[in-house]
Amino acid sequence: MRGIGVLLRRPGCPSLASVSSLSSRRLWFSSTRSTLCPHQTQATQQQQGEGVLKESKKKQAEDKWKLPDSPARTRFAPSPTGYLHLGSLRTALFNYLLARATGGQFILRIEDTDQTRLVHDAEQRLFEDLRWAGLSWDEGPDVQGPYGPYRQSERLSLYDEHANQLIGEGKAYRCFCSPEDLERHKQAAHESGESTAYPGTCRSVSLEESDDRASRGEKYAVRFKSSEKPIIIEDILYTRYRKREPEEDFIIRKRDGFPTYHFANIVDDRAMKITHVIRGAEWLISTPKHVELYNAFGWEPPKFAHVGLLVDKERQKLSKRHKGVDMSWYKDNQIPPEALLNFAVLLGWSQKSGEPDFMTLQDMIDRFSFKFSKGDIVVSFDKLPYLHEKHFEHLLRQEPPNLPRLQSYLIKPIEKIITAVEDARVGTPKEDLEETTIHKIPLPSLARPVPQIQESPASAQDYILHALRTAKSVKPDLELFLSQNRYAFWTIPAPVVSHNFDETPSLLHATLDGEEASPSVVMRFIIEQLSDIVSSKEAEGPPEEKTEMEEWTAEKIKPVVDATVKAVSVSDPETGEPIKGAGGYKFLRWALLAGDHGPGLVSVMELLGRRETMKRLITAYKVALEKENKEKDAKSGSFTIDAIATGLGLALFDLF
């Protein structure tokens, strides 16, 4: 109440002290909520005004970012003077997303008017790289459409027609100045500190004289008569933009008969009914030229959005020397195109707060808006591995599986590494084996590949896919993935099982159903429990035709494993305190994976299959029993299968 008291003591405010009854005071509070004192009213109105202003600005920003209600026609118009790079892919992607998000069309146009700089295979590479990235176009040189042709070199008559129209209307003129004359003028102007802009030498040449000189074969360019004052252009990001100085009379048709980029660009955008142009901010300075040309023809310009330039950490424009600029870098590093597009879309575009960075192409379409960033965009590749991994996870979860993509980016590369490791393991002399590591995997830690890998190419590929889906995560570094999950792909040498036993002293401090038990007794118990999951009989057909059916699935394995591991506990060798968790898992991880971390053990057992799982358990049992025999100073460290089989049942061991 102290705060209210302070307010009420101000001049001009009614006194609460003068209100005696409780009901009257309630009435007083009710009335003051709607009829405030002058001091409170002034402060409240100011706060409300600020709130309204903030809401208004927020709505204006949201309106600016909002996509058009009608279908947008966008285009990607590269020049085949080089190959597709990260910046141009981003431009193509933004235009593609706008078209798809609005139900419009995305057009591919080849701007090949600079004939002196063409790279012979650039156009074909461009088609291949865009398709590899997953971008398709509705109209273009290879698919055609109602507004073709889609190469500028095949549209020269259209540019001549429009250039002649501007000449006839007095909005452009022929320039007969030779390149040598123009260069001499620039040099002289530069030395005298004057403007090097074209001085308008041929602006005053009459149309009659111009026509006559042109008819006699004199070479000329065509220049546009620019406005004497800088014009203002509209832009979705920058709202309004105006250069400080007016444009010079710029060339729209070169002396070789080809149009300049600026001229062909606007003629084609108009002819192809382009509604929106998203491009790099480096083109913002040229846009006044384009708008002047639109105005000269009486055409409405498309909507422009100039997005930030991609730069490195030193704020220098990305160039070929930077990694990750050329598309070949992504292909060579086995980065899926979906991950690349996800990476590119985040370079200068923001989605709604709280949305995850991971996006499929459809997610990008669904979330797209004009919420671009102003200014240069510093490209950091730190997020790329994260997106790479997330897209691997998505690829592995897809149903039905995208087998071509899985083959290209996961299965075949892993097969290749396994083959290389196996060639080295088999071909390396024993004396050199201890020191040999191939693809981050120490060769002495491996025995032969699991049977499913060796059975057939189809079996190997099915198994690799199963292993990938079983793994907790698949890092982009597939060598590291294989190294960390080696025992999903290779069997375990007995010496490795023995060594890991020695590295896990808690195995020597086990109890089974509350009673002390040696490791071999625990392993025998585990094998006996799991041996019940062997087979079942088909229900159909006469008894003599019934066949054994495999039931080694996670659904069948899990309840048996859960009950088995709970019967076992292990203690800390130093403190004697029980280690939390079911102790049976310690024994299973040692036996099945030589103690390596990895996926859940039920999933591992399902992946390995019944035969390989039981073989590994029996190998672990043999290792434990042998160590116990040595501990007892047995006469012989070797023993027969019959000795091991005691208490297990010879029939079980006959299976393996």
HELIX and SHEET records of a PDB file:
HELIX    1   1 ARG A    2  LEU A    8  1                                   7    
HELIX    2   2 LEU A   16  SER A   18  5                                   3    
HELIX    3   3 LEU A   22  SER A   34  1                                  13    
HELIX    4   4 PRO A   38  TRP A   65  1                                  28    
HELIX    5   5 LEU A   86  ALA A  101  1                                  16    
HELIX    6   6 GLN A  115  ARG A  117  5                                   3    
HELIX    7   7 ALA A  122  ALA A  133  1                                  12    
HELIX    8   8 GLN A  152  GLU A  154  5                                   3    
HELIX    9   9 LEU A  156  GLY A  168  1                                  13    
HELIX   10  10 PRO A  179  GLU A  191  1                                  13    
HELIX   11  11 LEU A  207  SER A  215  1                                   9    
HELIX   12  12 TYR A  261  ALA A  271  1                                  11    
HELIX   13  13 ALA A  281  SER A  286  5                                   6    
HELIX   14  14 THR A  287  PHE A  297  1                                  11    
HELIX   15  15 MET A  327  ASP A  332  1                                   6    
HELIX   16  16 PRO A  337  VAL A  345  1                                   9    
HELIX   17  17 LEU A  361  ARG A  367  1                                   7    
HELIX   18  18 PHE A  381  LYS A  383  5                                   3    
HELIX   19  19 LEU A  384  ARG A  397  1                                  14    
HELIX   20  20 LEU A  403  LEU A  406  1                                   4    
HELIX   21  21 GLN A  407  ILE A  411  3                                   5    
HELIX   22  22 LYS A  412  GLY A  427  1                                  16    
HELIX   23  23 LYS A  430  LEU A  433  1                                   4    
HELIX   24  24 LEU A  443  SER A  445  5                                   3    
HELIX   25  25 PRO A  451  GLU A  455  1                                   5    
HELIX   26  26 PRO A  457  THR A  470  1                                  14    
HELIX   27  27 LEU A  478  GLN A  484  1                                   7    
HELIX   28  28 ARG A  486  ALA A  488  5                                   3    
HELIX   29  29 ALA A  494  ASP A  502  1                                   9    
HELIX   30  30 PRO A  505  LEU A  508  5                                   4    
HELIX   31  31 PRO A  519  LEU A  530  1                                  12    
HELIX   32  32 PRO A  543  GLU A  545  5                                   3    
HELIX   33  33 ALA A  554  LYS A  566  1                                  13    
HELIX   34  34 GLY A  584  LEU A  593  1                                  10    
HELIX   35  35 LEU A  601  GLU A  631  1                                  31    
HELIX   36  36 ILE A  641  ALA A  645  1                                   5    
HELIX   37  37 LEU A  650  ASP A  654  1                                   5    
SHEET    1   A 2 ARG A  73  PHE A  76  0                                        
SHEET    2   A 2 GLN A 105  LEU A 108  1                                        
SHEET    1   B 3 ALA A 172  CYS A 175  0                                        
SHEET    2   B 3 ALA A 221  PHE A 224 -1                                        
SHEET    3   B 3 ILE A 251  ARG A 253 -1                                        
SHEET    1   C 2 ILE A 232  ASP A 235  0                                        
SHEET    2   C 2 THR A 239  ARG A 242 -1                                        
SHEET    1   D 2 HIS A 276  GLY A 280  0                                        
SHEET    2   D 2 LYS A 303  VAL A 307  1                                        
SHEET    1   E 2 LEU A 310  VAL A 311  0                                        
SHEET    2   E 2 ILE A 377  VAL A 378  1                                        
SHEET    1   F 2 THR A 437  ILE A 438  0                                        
SHEET    2   F 2 ILE A 441  PRO A 442 -1                                        
SHEET    1   G 3 GLU A 515  ALA A 517  0                                        
SHEET    2   G 3 ALA A 510  LEU A 512 -1                                        
SHEET    3   G 3 VAL A 568  VAL A 570 -1                                        
SHEET    1   H 2 SER A 535  LYS A 537  0                                        
SHEET    2   H 2 GLU A 548  GLU A 550 -1                                        
END                                                                             
